[in-house]
Structure formats: structure tokens, C-alpha cells
Amino acid sequence: MKYRHITIIWDAIQIVFKQKKYLFGLIGSIIVIFWLFILIPVIIVPGNDIPFQLSIMPKKDFIILLLLAIITGVTLLFHLYIMRRKKAQSNKTTGLYNN
């Protein structure tokens, strides 16, 4: 029971990403978020461009940004899954669910 929280998270990942639409959504959100992490400094800093930004970033920064994008994407998809599930359950309880 020491690592129960890890198994709960792993079970949640398996439930949510069993559906292919959430898996494709995760891949898309990771790509968008990763590029946002790179493009925000390019847009904000005057005279900065993408090749220069990529040249000054060490490999460690890429790995950190990728991990942050993955965590953010998983969290985003979890929230989307919960919202859709709550909506479906409320429709079932009010009689608005159509098959």
C-alpha cells in the first residue's frame, strides 16, 4: 500500500487513454504546448527568432520542456475526460440522454 497513489494514477491513465480520441488529443496537445513553450520567448523578446532560440537552448531545456508539455497535456485531457463524463452522467440522471 506504500505506492497506492502511483497505481491510481496509472489506472486513470489506462482508463482515459483506452479511447483513441484521447490518445490523439494527447499527442496533439503535447506538440502544441511544446511549441508554445518555444515560441513564447521568440514572440516576446525583440529580435529573437526560432533558429536563434533553438541554438541557445541546451538539450536539458528541451527535455524539461517536453516533460512539462507531457504533464500539461495529460492533465488537460484528464480534465476534458472528467467534464465529458460529468455531462453524460447529468444527462442520464435528468433523462436527457439519447441513444
Secondary structure as UniProt FT lines:
FT   TURN            2..3
FT   HELIX           4..16
FT   TURN            17..18
FT   HELIX           20..44
FT   TURN            46..47
FT   HELIX           50..56
FT   HELIX           59..94
//
